[in-house]
Amino acid sequence: MLAYLSRYTHRVAIANSRLIACDQQGVTFTWKDYRVAGRDRYKQMTRETFEFIRRFLIHVLPKGLHRIRHYGLFAKGACAGNIARARELLAVAT
């Protein structure tokens, strides 16, 4: 679950550079299969336009909510100190 959520803390659900085509068949985009290593990791998927928009909107935050990076561990003012402390508590090398 942590690996899944971490993909969305600092970026949008899909970047413009990943969009390949939008036509009568639907929207084609690239995606990364995290279970596969190497060049075969990047794949293309085509979804009907309505389904693509539905999936994209699942990742849009409601009005008044902010992305994680603006608060907590990733708050700009204390980011370096928070990360250092978290590494210390987890006994992870810097």
N, CA, C and O atoms as a CHARMM CRD file, in Angstrom:
* protein
*
  376
    1    1 MET  N      0.82300  -1.18400   0.00000 PROA 1      0.00000
    2    1 MET  CA     0.00000   0.00000   0.00000 PROA 1      0.00000
    3    1 MET  C      0.87100   1.25200   0.00000 PROA 1      0.00000
    4    1 MET  O      0.58100   2.21900  -0.70600 PROA 1      0.00000
    5    2 LEU  N      1.94500   1.22800   0.80200 PROA 2      0.00000
    6    2 LEU  CA     2.84000   2.38000   0.86700 PROA 2      0.00000
    7    2 LEU  C      3.48000   2.66100  -0.48100 PROA 2      0.00000
    8    2 LEU  O      3.59100   3.81800  -0.88600 PROA 2      0.00000
    9    3 ALA  N      3.90100   1.61600  -1.17900 PROA 3      0.00000
   10    3 ALA  CA     4.51200   1.80100  -2.50000 PROA 3      0.00000
   11    3 ALA  C      3.52200   2.43400  -3.47100 PROA 3      0.00000
   12    3 ALA  O      3.89600   3.30200  -4.25900 PROA 3      0.00000
   13    4 TYR  N      2.25400   2.00500  -3.41900 PROA 4      0.00000
   14    4 TYR  CA     1.23500   2.56700  -4.29500 PROA 4      0.00000
   15    4 TYR  C      0.99100   4.03400  -3.98900 PROA 4      0.00000
   16    4 TYR  O      0.97800   4.86400  -4.89800 PROA 4      0.00000
   17    5 LEU  N      0.79800   4.35900  -2.72800 PROA 5      0.00000
   18    5 LEU  CA     0.50300   5.73800  -2.34300 PROA 5      0.00000
   19    5 LEU  C      1.68200   6.67000  -2.58800 PROA 5      0.00000
   20    5 LEU  O      1.48700   7.83900  -2.91700 PROA 5      0.00000
   21    6 SER  N      2.88900   6.17000  -2.43200 PROA 6      0.00000
   22    6 SER  CA     4.06300   7.03200  -2.60100 PROA 6      0.00000
   23    6 SER  C      4.19800   7.54600  -4.02100 PROA 6      0.00000
   24    6 SER  O      4.83600   8.57500  -4.24000 PROA 6      0.00000
   25    7 ARG  N      3.61900   6.86200  -4.98400 PROA 7      0.00000
   26    7 ARG  CA     3.69400   7.32900  -6.37500 PROA 7      0.00000
   27    7 ARG  C      2.89400   8.60900  -6.60900 PROA 7      0.00000
   28    7 ARG  O      3.10900   9.30100  -7.60400 PROA 7      0.00000
   29    8 TYR  N      1.97800   8.92400  -5.70200 PROA 8      0.00000
   30    8 TYR  CA     1.09000  10.06200  -5.90600 PROA 8      0.00000
   31    8 TYR  C      1.32900  11.21600  -4.95100 PROA 8      0.00000
   32    8 TYR  O      0.54200  12.16300  -4.94400 PROA 8      0.00000
   33    9 THR  N      2.37900  11.18000  -4.14500 PROA 9      0.00000
   34    9 THR  CA     2.58600  12.24400  -3.17400 PROA 9      0.00000
   35    9 THR  C      3.19300  13.49200  -3.79100 PROA 9      0.00000
   36    9 THR  O      2.98400  14.58800  -3.27000 PROA 9      0.00000
   37   10 HSD  N      3.93000  13.36600  -4.87300 PROA 10     0.00000
   38   10 HSD  CA     4.64700  14.51300  -5.43900 PROA 10     0.00000
   39   10 HSD  C      4.28400  14.83200  -6.87400 PROA 10     0.00000
   40   10 HSD  O      4.86400  15.74500  -7.46200 PROA 10     0.00000
   41   11 ARG  N      3.36200  14.12500  -7.44100 PROA 11     0.00000
   42   11 ARG  CA     3.04200  14.38600  -8.84200 PROA 11     0.00000
   43   11 ARG  C      1.59200  14.05700  -9.12900 PROA 11     0.00000
   44   11 ARG  O      0.88900  13.47400  -8.30400 PROA 11     0.00000
   45   12 VAL  N      1.16000  14.44600 -10.32400 PROA 12     0.00000
   46   12 VAL  CA    -0.21400  14.15600 -10.73100 PROA 12     0.00000
   47   12 VAL  C     -0.31200  12.69600 -11.15100 PROA 12     0.00000
   48   12 VAL  O      0.70300  12.01200 -11.28500 PROA 12     0.00000
   49   13 ALA  N     -1.52000  12.22800 -11.35600 PROA 13     0.00000
   50   13 ALA  CA    -1.73400  10.82500 -11.70300 PROA 13     0.00000
   51   13 ALA  C     -1.08400  10.45200 -13.02700 PROA 13     0.00000
   52   13 ALA  O     -0.57700   9.33900 -13.16500 PROA 13     0.00000
   53   14 ILE  N     -1.08600  11.35600 -14.00600 PROA 14     0.00000
   54   14 ILE  CA    -0.46200  11.06800 -15.29100 PROA 14     0.00000
   55   14 ILE  C      0.08100  12.36200 -15.88700 PROA 14     0.00000
   56   14 ILE  O     -0.62400  13.36900 -15.95800 PROA 14     0.00000
   57   15 ALA  N      1.32900  12.32300 -16.30900 PROA 15     0.00000
   58   15 ALA  CA     1.95800  13.50100 -16.90900 PROA 15     0.00000
   59   15 ALA  C      1.58000  13.59500 -18.38400 PROA 15     0.00000
   60   15 ALA  O      1.27500  12.58400 -19.01600 PROA 15     0.00000
   61   16 ASN  N      1.59900  14.78500 -18.91800 PROA 16     0.00000
   62   16 ASN  CA     1.28600  14.99200 -20.33400 PROA 16     0.00000
   63   16 ASN  C      2.21500  14.19900 -21.24400 PROA 16     0.00000
   64   16 ASN  O      1.80500  13.75300 -22.31600 PROA 16     0.00000
   65   17 SER  N      3.46200  14.02200 -20.82300 PROA 17     0.00000
   66   17 SER  CA     4.43300  13.30500 -21.64700 PROA 17     0.00000
   67   17 SER  C      4.06800  11.82900 -21.81300 PROA 17     0.00000
   68   17 SER  O      4.56600  11.17700 -22.73000 PROA 17     0.00000
   69   18 ARG  N      3.22100  11.29800 -20.95800 PROA 18     0.00000
   70   18 ARG  CA     2.81100   9.89500 -21.05700 PROA 18     0.00000
   71   18 ARG  C      1.60800   9.68600 -21.96400 PROA 18     0.00000
   72   18 ARG  O      1.28800   8.55000 -22.31500 PROA 18     0.00000
   73   19 LEU  N      0.94200  10.75900 -22.34500 PROA 19     0.00000
   74   19 LEU  CA    -0.20600  10.65700 -23.24400 PROA 19     0.00000
   75   19 LEU  C      0.29800  10.51600 -24.67400 PROA 19     0.00000
   76   19 LEU  O      1.07600  11.34600 -25.14300 PROA 19     0.00000
   77   20 ILE  N     -0.13600   9.48600 -25.35900 PROA 20     0.00000
   78   20 ILE  CA     0.34200   9.20300 -26.71300 PROA 20     0.00000
   79   20 ILE  C     -0.66600   9.63700 -27.76200 PROA 20     0.00000
   80   20 ILE  O     -0.30000  10.29900 -28.73400 PROA 20     0.00000
   81   21 ALA  N     -1.93000   9.27600 -27.58100 PROA 21     0.00000
   82   21 ALA  CA    -2.93900   9.59000 -28.59100 PROA 21     0.00000
   83   21 ALA  C     -4.31500   9.70400 -27.94800 PROA 21     0.00000
   84   21 ALA  O     -4.59400   9.12800 -26.89600 PROA 21     0.00000
   85   22 CYS  N     -5.15900  10.47300 -28.62700 PROA 22     0.00000
   86   22 CYS  CA    -6.56000  10.60200 -28.24300 PROA 22     0.00000
   87   22 CYS  C     -7.35200  10.62300 -29.54600 PROA 22     0.00000
   88   22 CYS  O     -7.28700  11.59500 -30.29900 PROA 22     0.00000
   89   23 ASP  N     -8.09200   9.56200 -29.81000 PROA 23     0.00000
   90   23 ASP  CA    -8.82900   9.45700 -31.06500 PROA 23     0.00000
   91   23 ASP  C    -10.16000   8.74500 -30.83100 PROA 23     0.00000
   92   23 ASP  O    -10.62900   8.66900 -29.69600 PROA 23     0.00000
   93   24 GLN  N    -10.76700   8.22600 -31.89200 PROA 24     0.00000
   94   24 GLN  CA   -12.08100   7.56600 -31.78300 PROA 24     0.00000
   95   24 GLN  C    -12.02800   6.30600 -30.92000 PROA 24     0.00000
   96   24 GLN  O    -13.02100   5.94200 -30.28900 PROA 24     0.00000
   97   25 GLN  N    -10.85400   5.62800 -30.88900 PROA 25     0.00000
   98   25 GLN  CA   -10.72100   4.41500 -30.08300 PROA 25     0.00000
   99   25 GLN  C    -10.61700   4.73300 -28.59600 PROA 25     0.00000
  100   25 GLN  O    -10.96900   3.89800 -27.76300 PROA 25     0.00000
  101   26 GLY  N    -10.14500   5.91900 -28.25300 PROA 26     0.00000
  102   26 GLY  CA    -9.99700   6.31300 -26.85800 PROA 26     0.00000
  103   26 GLY  C     -8.68700   7.04200 -26.62600 PROA 26     0.00000
  104   26 GLY  O     -8.15200   7.68600 -27.52900 PROA 26     0.00000
  105   27 VAL  N     -8.17600   6.93600 -25.40600 PROA 27     0.00000
  106   27 VAL  CA    -6.93900   7.60800 -25.01400 PROA 27     0.00000
  107   27 VAL  C     -5.86200   6.53800 -24.81800 PROA 27     0.00000
  108   27 VAL  O     -6.06000   5.56600 -24.08900 PROA 27     0.00000
  109   28 THR  N     -4.72500   6.73600 -25.48000 PROA 28     0.00000
  110   28 THR  CA    -3.60200   5.81800 -25.36100 PROA 28     0.00000
  111   28 THR  C     -2.51200   6.50000 -24.55800 PROA 28     0.00000
  112   28 THR  O     -2.18000   7.66000 -24.80000 PROA 28     0.00000
  113   29 PHE  N     -1.95300   5.76500 -23.59100 PROA 29     0.00000
  114   29 PHE  CA    -0.90700   6.31700 -22.73000 PROA 29     0.00000
  115   29 PHE  C      0.05900   5.21000 -22.32800 PROA 29     0.00000
  116   29 PHE  O     -0.24500   4.02500 -22.46200 PROA 29     0.00000
  117   30 THR  N      1.21900   5.61000 -21.83500 PROA 30     0.00000
  118   30 THR  CA     2.19100   4.64100 -21.33900 PROA 30     0.00000
  119   30 THR  C      2.02900   4.48800 -19.83500 PROA 30     0.00000
  120   30 THR  O      1.60300   5.41300 -19.14400 PROA 30     0.00000
  121   31 TRP  N      2.37300   3.31600 -19.34500 PROA 31     0.00000
  122   31 TRP  CA     2.32700   3.05200 -17.91100 PROA 31     0.00000
  123   31 TRP  C      3.47600   2.13100 -17.55700 PROA 31     0.00000
  124   31 TRP  O      4.03600   1.46000 -18.42300 PROA 31     0.00000
  125   32 LYS  N      3.82400   2.10200 -16.28300 PROA 32     0.00000
  126   32 LYS  CA     4.95300   1.31700 -15.81100 PROA 32     0.00000
  127   32 LYS  C      4.44700   0.13800 -14.98600 PROA 32     0.00000
  128   32 LYS  O      3.72500   0.31400 -14.00400 PROA 32     0.00000
  129   33 ASP  N      4.83800  -1.06400 -15.40100 PROA 33     0.00000
  130   33 ASP  CA     4.48800  -2.27500 -14.66700 PROA 33     0.00000
  131   33 ASP  C      5.59800  -2.53200 -13.64900 PROA 33     0.00000
  132   33 ASP  O      6.68700  -2.97300 -14.01600 PROA 33     0.00000
  133   34 TYR  N      5.33100  -2.26400 -12.39400 PROA 34     0.00000
  134   34 TYR  CA     6.34900  -2.36900 -11.35000 PROA 34     0.00000
  135   34 TYR  C      6.72900  -3.81000 -11.03400 PROA 34     0.00000
  136   34 TYR  O      7.69400  -4.04100 -10.30500 PROA 34     0.00000
  137   35 ARG  N      6.00000  -4.77500 -11.56000 PROA 35     0.00000
  138   35 ARG  CA     6.33400  -6.18100 -11.32600 PROA 35     0.00000
  139   35 ARG  C      7.36400  -6.71200 -12.31000 PROA 35     0.00000
  140   35 ARG  O      7.89900  -7.80300 -12.11500 PROA 35     0.00000
  141   36 VAL  N      7.65200  -5.95000 -13.37300 PROA 36     0.00000
  142   36 VAL  CA     8.56500  -6.38500 -14.42700 PROA 36     0.00000
  143   36 VAL  C      9.81000  -5.51200 -14.39600 PROA 36     0.00000
  144   36 VAL  O      9.72000  -4.30800 -14.15700 PROA 36     0.00000
  145   37 ALA  N     10.96200  -6.10500 -14.63500 PROA 37     0.00000
  146   37 ALA  CA    12.21700  -5.34400 -14.70000 PROA 37     0.00000
  147   37 ALA  C     12.64200  -5.18600 -16.15700 PROA 37     0.00000
  148   37 ALA  O     12.22300  -5.94700 -17.02800 PROA 37     0.00000
  149   38 GLY  N     13.47900  -4.18800 -16.40100 PROA 38     0.00000
  150   38 GLY  CA    14.03000  -3.99200 -17.73600 PROA 38     0.00000
  151   38 GLY  C     13.14800  -3.16600 -18.65000 PROA 38     0.00000
  152   38 GLY  O     12.26400  -2.43200 -18.20800 PROA 38     0.00000
  153   39 ARG  N     13.42000  -3.31000 -19.95700 PROA 39     0.00000
  154   39 ARG  CA    12.72400  -2.49900 -20.95800 PROA 39     0.00000
  155   39 ARG  C     11.25000  -2.86600 -21.09100 PROA 39     0.00000
  156   39 ARG  O     10.44200  -2.03700 -21.50900 PROA 39     0.00000
  157   40 ASP  N     10.89600  -4.09100 -20.74200 PROA 40     0.00000
  158   40 ASP  CA     9.50300  -4.52400 -20.85300 PROA 40     0.00000
  159   40 ASP  C      8.61800  -3.92700 -19.76800 PROA 40     0.00000
  160   40 ASP  O      7.41500  -4.18500 -19.73200 PROA 40     0.00000
  161   41 ARG  N      9.20200  -3.14000 -18.89800 PROA 41     0.00000
  162   41 ARG  CA     8.46400  -2.53400 -17.79100 PROA 41     0.00000
  163   41 ARG  C      7.47100  -1.47800 -18.27800 PROA 41     0.00000
  164   41 ARG  O      6.41000  -1.29700 -17.68200 PROA 41     0.00000
  165   42 TYR  N      7.81800  -0.78400 -19.36000 PROA 42     0.00000
  166   42 TYR  CA     6.96700   0.28800 -19.88200 PROA 42     0.00000
  167   42 TYR  C      6.03900  -0.27200 -20.94900 PROA 42     0.00000
  168   42 TYR  O      6.48400  -0.89400 -21.91300 PROA 42     0.00000
  169   43 LYS  N      4.74700  -0.04200 -20.76300 PROA 43     0.00000
  170   43 LYS  CA     3.74200  -0.59400 -21.66200 PROA 43     0.00000
  171   43 LYS  C      2.76000   0.49100 -22.08200 PROA 43     0.00000
  172   43 LYS  O      2.70400   1.56600 -21.48500 PROA 43     0.00000
  173   44 GLN  N      1.99100   0.18700 -23.11600 PROA 44     0.00000
  174   44 GLN  CA     0.96500   1.11700 -23.57200 PROA 44     0.00000
  175   44 GLN  C     -0.40800   0.53200 -23.27300 PROA 44     0.00000
  176   44 GLN  O     -0.60900  -0.68200 -23.29200 PROA 44     0.00000
  177   45 MET  N     -1.34100   1.43000 -22.99700 PROA 45     0.00000
  178   45 MET  CA    -2.71100   1.02100 -22.71500 PROA 45     0.00000
  179   45 MET  C     -3.65100   2.00500 -23.39200 PROA 45     0.00000
  180   45 MET  O     -3.39900   3.20900 -23.40200 PROA 45     0.00000
  181   46 THR  N     -4.72500   1.49300 -23.95200 PROA 46     0.00000
  182   46 THR  CA    -5.76500   2.33800 -24.54300 PROA 46     0.00000
  183   46 THR  C     -7.06100   2.09200 -23.78900 PROA 46     0.00000
  184   46 THR  O     -7.47900   0.94900 -23.60900 PROA 46     0.00000
  185   47 ARG  N     -7.68400   3.15700 -23.35800 PROA 47     0.00000
  186   47 ARG  CA    -8.96300   3.08900 -22.66200 PROA 47     0.00000
  187   47 ARG  C     -9.95000   4.01100 -23.36900 PROA 47     0.00000
  188   47 ARG  O     -9.56300   5.02000 -23.95800 PROA 47     0.00000
  189   48 GLU  N    -11.23500   3.65100 -23.30200 PROA 48     0.00000
  190   48 GLU  CA   -12.26000   4.54000 -23.84300 PROA 48     0.00000
  191   48 GLU  C    -12.13200   5.88300 -23.12800 PROA 48     0.00000
  192   48 GLU  O    -11.73500   5.94000 -21.96500 PROA 48     0.00000
  193   49 THR  N    -12.46600   6.94100 -23.81900 PROA 49     0.00000
  194   49 THR  CA   -12.29400   8.28300 -23.27100 PROA 49     0.00000
  195   49 THR  C    -13.00900   8.44200 -21.92900 PROA 49     0.00000
  196   49 THR  O    -12.43800   8.98100 -20.98100 PROA 49     0.00000
  197   50 PHE  N    -14.24200   7.97900 -21.84800 PROA 50     0.00000
  198   50 PHE  CA   -15.00100   8.10600 -20.60000 PROA 50     0.00000
  199   50 PHE  C    -14.30600   7.36400 -19.46200 PROA 50     0.00000
  200   50 PHE  O    -14.22000   7.88200 -18.34900 PROA 50     0.00000
  201   51 GLU  N    -13.80600   6.15000 -19.73000 PROA 51     0.00000
  202   51 GLU  CA   -13.12700   5.35700 -18.69800 PROA 51     0.00000
  203   51 GLU  C    -11.81500   6.02200 -18.27800 PROA 51     0.00000
  204   51 GLU  O    -11.47000   6.02300 -17.09700 PROA 51     0.00000
  205   52 PHE  N    -11.08300   6.58800 -19.24300 PROA 52     0.00000
  206   52 PHE  CA    -9.84000   7.28500 -18.91300 PROA 52     0.00000
  207   52 PHE  C    -10.11400   8.46900 -17.97700 PROA 52     0.00000
  208   52 PHE  O     -9.42600   8.64900 -16.97300 PROA 52     0.00000
  209   53 ILE  N    -11.11500   9.26200 -18.31500 PROA 53     0.00000
  210   53 ILE  CA   -11.46900  10.42500 -17.48300 PROA 53     0.00000
  211   53 ILE  C    -11.93000   9.97300 -16.10300 PROA 53     0.00000
  212   53 ILE  O    -11.57000  10.59500 -15.10400 PROA 53     0.00000
  213   54 ARG  N    -12.71800   8.90400 -16.02600 PROA 54     0.00000
  214   54 ARG  CA   -13.17700   8.38800 -14.73800 PROA 54     0.00000
  215   54 ARG  C    -11.99600   7.98800 -13.86400 PROA 54     0.00000
  216   54 ARG  O    -11.94800   8.33700 -12.68500 PROA 54     0.00000
  217   55 ARG  N    -11.04300   7.25800 -14.43800 PROA 55     0.00000
  218   55 ARG  CA    -9.86800   6.83100 -13.67500 PROA 55     0.00000
  219   55 ARG  C     -9.00200   8.01600 -13.26500 PROA 55     0.00000
  220   55 ARG  O     -8.47300   8.04700 -12.15400 PROA 55     0.00000
  221   56 PHE  N     -8.85900   8.98300 -14.15400 PROA 56     0.00000
  222   56 PHE  CA    -8.05900  10.16000 -13.83800 PROA 56     0.00000
  223   56 PHE  C     -8.67500  10.94200 -12.68500 PROA 56     0.00000
  224   56 PHE  O     -7.95800  11.37900 -11.78500 PROA 56     0.00000
  225   57 LEU  N     -9.98600  11.12600 -12.69800 PROA 57     0.00000
  226   57 LEU  CA   -10.66200  11.91800 -11.67300 PROA 57     0.00000
  227   57 LEU  C    -10.64800  11.26000 -10.29800 PROA 57     0.00000
  228   57 LEU  O    -10.86200  11.93300  -9.29000 PROA 57     0.00000
  229   58 ILE  N    -10.40200   9.96700 -10.24400 PROA 58     0.00000
  230   58 ILE  CA   -10.25300   9.30000  -8.95600 PROA 58     0.00000
  231   58 ILE  C     -9.09000   9.90900  -8.17700 PROA 58     0.00000
  232   58 ILE  O     -9.10800   9.92700  -6.94600 PROA 58     0.00000
  233   59 HSD  N     -8.07100  10.41100  -8.89400 PROA 59     0.00000
  234   59 HSD  CA    -6.86500  10.94800  -8.27000 PROA 59     0.00000
  235   59 HSD  C     -6.91100  12.45600  -8.02200 PROA 59     0.00000
  236   59 HSD  O     -5.95500  13.02000  -7.49100 PROA 59     0.00000
  237   60 VAL  N     -8.00300  13.11200  -8.39700 PROA 60     0.00000
  238   60 VAL  CA    -8.13700  14.55400  -8.16900 PROA 60     0.00000
  239   60 VAL  C     -8.65100  14.77100  -6.74900 PROA 60     0.00000
  240   60 VAL  O     -9.65700  14.19200  -6.34000 PROA 60     0.00000
  241   61 LEU  N     -7.94100  15.61500  -6.00900 PROA 61     0.00000
  242   61 LEU  CA    -8.33200  15.88000  -4.62600 PROA 61     0.00000
  243   61 LEU  C     -9.53100  16.81800  -4.55900 PROA 61     0.00000
  244   61 LEU  O     -9.64400  17.73300  -5.37500 PROA 61     0.00000
  245   62 PRO  N    -10.41800  16.60300  -3.60600 PROA 62     0.00000
  246   62 PRO  CA   -11.55500  17.51900  -3.42900 PROA 62     0.00000
  247   62 PRO  C    -11.07100  18.91500  -3.02800 PROA 62     0.00000
  248   62 PRO  O     -9.97100  19.07200  -2.49800 PROA 62     0.00000
  249   63 LYS  N    -11.89500  19.90900  -3.28400 PROA 63     0.00000
  250   63 LYS  CA   -11.55200  21.28200  -2.94900 PROA 63     0.00000
  251   63 LYS  C    -11.28000  21.40100  -1.44800 PROA 63     0.00000
  252   63 LYS  O    -12.02900  20.87300  -0.62600 PROA 63     0.00000
  253   64 GLY  N    -10.22400  22.08600  -1.11300 PROA 64     0.00000
  254   64 GLY  CA    -9.87200  22.28600   0.28700 PROA 64     0.00000
  255   64 GLY  C     -8.81600  21.32400   0.80300 PROA 64     0.00000
  256   64 GLY  O     -8.22600  21.56900   1.85600 PROA 64     0.00000
  257   65 LEU  N     -8.56300  20.24000   0.09200 PROA 65     0.00000
  258   65 LEU  CA    -7.52600  19.29400   0.49600 PROA 65     0.00000
  259   65 LEU  C     -6.23300  19.59600  -0.26700 PROA 65     0.00000
  260   65 LEU  O     -6.27200  20.10400  -1.38800 PROA 65     0.00000
  261   66 HSD  N     -5.10900  19.28700   0.33700 PROA 66     0.00000
  262   66 HSD  CA    -3.80900  19.56800  -0.26500 PROA 66     0.00000
  263   66 HSD  C     -3.00500  18.29300  -0.38500 PROA 66     0.00000
  264   66 HSD  O     -3.21200  17.33500   0.36000 PROA 66     0.00000
  265   67 ARG  N     -2.09200  18.29600  -1.32600 PROA 67     0.00000
  266   67 ARG  CA    -1.21100  17.13500  -1.49100 PROA 67     0.00000
  267   67 ARG  C     -0.33900  16.95500  -0.25800 PROA 67     0.00000
  268   67 ARG  O     -0.05200  17.91100   0.46200 PROA 67     0.00000
  269   68 ILE  N      0.07100  15.74000  -0.03100 PROA 68     0.00000
  270   68 ILE  CA     0.86000  15.39400   1.14300 PROA 68     0.00000
  271   68 ILE  C      2.15500  16.19800   1.21500 PROA 68     0.00000
  272   68 ILE  O      2.59100  16.55500   2.31000 PROA 68     0.00000
  273   69 ARG  N      2.77200  16.48900   0.08300 PROA 69     0.00000
  274   69 ARG  CA     4.07500  17.15000   0.09100 PROA 69     0.00000
  275   69 ARG  C      4.04900  18.52000   0.75000 PROA 69     0.00000
  276   69 ARG  O      5.09700  19.02400   1.15200 PROA 69     0.00000
  277   70 HSD  N      2.88400  19.13200   0.87000 PROA 70     0.00000
  278   70 HSD  CA     2.79700  20.46200   1.45300 PROA 70     0.00000
  279   70 HSD  C      2.70900  20.44000   2.97600 PROA 70     0.00000
  280   70 HSD  O      2.83300  21.48300   3.61900 PROA 70     0.00000
  281   71 TYR  N      2.49700  19.26300   3.55500 PROA 71     0.00000
  282   71 TYR  CA     2.33700  19.14000   4.99300 PROA 71     0.00000
  283   71 TYR  C      3.13200  17.94700   5.50500 PROA 71     0.00000
  284   71 TYR  O      3.67300  17.17200   4.71600 PROA 71     0.00000
  285   72 GLY  N      3.20300  17.80400   6.79400 PROA 72     0.00000
  286   72 GLY  CA     3.84100  16.63900   7.39700 PROA 72     0.00000
  287   72 GLY  C      5.33400  16.57500   7.13800 PROA 72     0.00000
  288   72 GLY  O      6.02500  17.59100   7.20100 PROA 72     0.00000
  289   73 LEU  N      5.82900  15.38700   6.84800 PROA 73     0.00000
  290   73 LEU  CA     7.26000  15.17300   6.62800 PROA 73     0.00000
  291   73 LEU  C      7.82000  16.03700   5.51100 PROA 73     0.00000
  292   73 LEU  O      8.96600  16.48000   5.58200 PROA 73     0.00000
  293   74 PHE  N      7.01600  16.27900   4.47700 PROA 74     0.00000
  294   74 PHE  CA     7.50300  16.97800   3.30000 PROA 74     0.00000
  295   74 PHE  C      7.21300  18.47900   3.29700 PROA 74     0.00000
  296   74 PHE  O      7.36800  19.12800   2.26300 PROA 74     0.00000
  297   75 ALA  N      6.79900  19.03800   4.42300 PROA 75     0.00000
  298   75 ALA  CA     6.56700  20.47800   4.50400 PROA 75     0.00000
  299   75 ALA  C      7.87700  21.20300   4.21900 PROA 75     0.00000
  300   75 ALA  O      8.92000  20.84200   4.76400 PROA 75     0.00000
  301   76 LYS  N      7.82700  22.19800   3.38700 PROA 76     0.00000
  302   76 LYS  CA     9.03600  22.86800   2.90000 PROA 76     0.00000
  303   76 LYS  C      9.94500  23.38100   4.02100 PROA 76     0.00000
  304   76 LYS  O     11.16400  23.23200   3.93600 PROA 76     0.00000
  305   77 GLY  N      9.38600  23.96900   5.04600 PROA 77     0.00000
  306   77 GLY  CA    10.19800  24.57800   6.09900 PROA 77     0.00000
  307   77 GLY  C     11.02700  23.60800   6.91100 PROA 77     0.00000
  308   77 GLY  O     12.10700  23.95800   7.38600 PROA 77     0.00000
  309   78 ALA  N     10.53500  22.39500   7.07600 PROA 78     0.00000
  310   78 ALA  CA    11.22700  21.44600   7.95400 PROA 78     0.00000
  311   78 ALA  C     11.54600  20.12800   7.26100 PROA 78     0.00000
  312   78 ALA  O     11.83500  19.13500   7.92900 PROA 78     0.00000
  313   79 CYS  N     11.50000  20.10300   5.96700 PROA 79     0.00000
  314   79 CYS  CA    11.64800  18.85600   5.20800 PROA 79     0.00000
  315   79 CYS  C     12.95000  18.13400   5.52400 PROA 79     0.00000
  316   79 CYS  O     12.93100  16.95100   5.86600 PROA 79     0.00000
  317   80 ALA  N     14.06700  18.81700   5.41700 PROA 80     0.00000
  318   80 ALA  CA    15.37300  18.17400   5.62200 PROA 80     0.00000
  319   80 ALA  C     15.48800  17.59700   7.02500 PROA 80     0.00000
  320   80 ALA  O     15.95500  16.47100   7.19700 PROA 80     0.00000
  321   81 GLY  N     15.07000  18.35200   8.02000 PROA 81     0.00000
  322   81 GLY  CA    15.12800  17.87600   9.39800 PROA 81     0.00000
  323   81 GLY  C     14.20700  16.69700   9.65000 PROA 81     0.00000
  324   81 GLY  O     14.57300  15.75300  10.35000 PROA 81     0.00000
  325   82 ASN  N     13.00600  16.75100   9.07800 PROA 82     0.00000
  326   82 ASN  CA    12.05000  15.65700   9.24800 PROA 82     0.00000
  327   82 ASN  C     12.54500  14.36500   8.60600 PROA 82     0.00000
  328   82 ASN  O     12.42900  13.28700   9.18900 PROA 82     0.00000
  329   83 ILE  N     13.09200  14.48300   7.41300 PROA 83     0.00000
  330   83 ILE  CA    13.59600  13.29800   6.72000 PROA 83     0.00000
  331   83 ILE  C     14.78600  12.71100   7.47600 PROA 83     0.00000
  332   83 ILE  O     14.89100  11.49300   7.62100 PROA 83     0.00000
  333   84 ALA  N     15.67600  13.56900   7.95500 PROA 84     0.00000
  334   84 ALA  CA    16.82700  13.09800   8.73100 PROA 84     0.00000
  335   84 ALA  C     16.36000  12.37800   9.99100 PROA 84     0.00000
  336   84 ALA  O     16.90100  11.32900  10.34100 PROA 84     0.00000
  337   85 ARG  N     15.37200  12.92400  10.66800 PROA 85     0.00000
  338   85 ARG  CA    14.85100  12.30400  11.89200 PROA 85     0.00000
  339   85 ARG  C     14.18000  10.96800  11.57900 PROA 85     0.00000
  340   85 ARG  O     14.34700  10.00500  12.32700 PROA 85     0.00000
  341   86 ALA  N     13.42600  10.89800  10.48500 PROA 86     0.00000
  342   86 ALA  CA    12.77500   9.66000  10.09900 PROA 86     0.00000
  343   86 ALA  C     13.80900   8.57200   9.78800 PROA 86     0.00000
  344   86 ALA  O     13.63600   7.41500  10.16900 PROA 86     0.00000
  345   87 ARG  N     14.88400   8.95700   9.09300 PROA 87     0.00000
  346   87 ARG  CA    15.95300   7.99700   8.79700 PROA 87     0.00000
  347   87 ARG  C     16.62300   7.52000  10.07800 PROA 87     0.00000
  348   87 ARG  O     16.97100   6.34700  10.21300 PROA 87     0.00000
  349   88 GLU  N     16.79400   8.43300  10.99900 PROA 88     0.00000
  350   88 GLU  CA    17.40000   8.08500  12.29000 PROA 88     0.00000
  351   88 GLU  C     16.53100   7.08100  13.03900 PROA 88     0.00000
  352   88 GLU  O     17.03100   6.09000  13.57200 PROA 88     0.00000
  353   89 LEU  N     15.23500   7.34500  13.07500 PROA 89     0.00000
  354   89 LEU  CA    14.30700   6.45300  13.77700 PROA 89     0.00000
  355   89 LEU  C     14.20200   5.08600  13.10800 PROA 89     0.00000
  356   89 LEU  O     14.01600   4.07000  13.77800 PROA 89     0.00000
  357   90 LEU  N     14.32200   5.07100  11.78400 PROA 90     0.00000
  358   90 LEU  CA    14.24100   3.81900  11.04800 PROA 90     0.00000
  359   90 LEU  C     15.59500   3.11400  10.91100 PROA 90     0.00000
  360   90 LEU  O     15.67900   2.01300  10.36800 PROA 90     0.00000
  361   91 ALA  N     16.64600   3.75900  11.40600 PROA 91     0.00000
  362   91 ALA  CA    18.01200   3.23000  11.32200 PROA 91     0.00000
  363   91 ALA  C     18.41400   2.98300   9.87700 PROA 91     0.00000
  364   91 ALA  O     18.96100   1.93500   9.53500 PROA 91     0.00000
  365   92 VAL  N     18.12400   3.99400   9.01800 PROA 92     0.00000
  366   92 VAL  CA    18.46700   3.92300   7.60200 PROA 92     0.00000
  367   92 VAL  C     19.65500   4.83200   7.34400 PROA 92     0.00000
  368   92 VAL  O     19.70800   5.95100   7.85300 PROA 92     0.00000
  369   93 ALA  N     20.60900   4.35200   6.55600 PROA 93     0.00000
  370   93 ALA  CA    21.78700   5.16500   6.22100 PROA 93     0.00000
  371   93 ALA  C     21.38900   6.34600   5.35000 PROA 93     0.00000
  372   93 ALA  O     20.45800   6.24500   4.55100 PROA 93     0.00000
  373   94 THR  N     22.08400   7.45800   5.49900 PROA 94     0.00000
  374   94 THR  CA    21.77300   8.64300   4.68500 PROA 94     0.00000
  375   94 THR  C     22.39000   8.52400   3.31100 PROA 94     0.00000
  376   94 THR  O     22.23700   9.42500   2.48600 PROA 94     0.00000
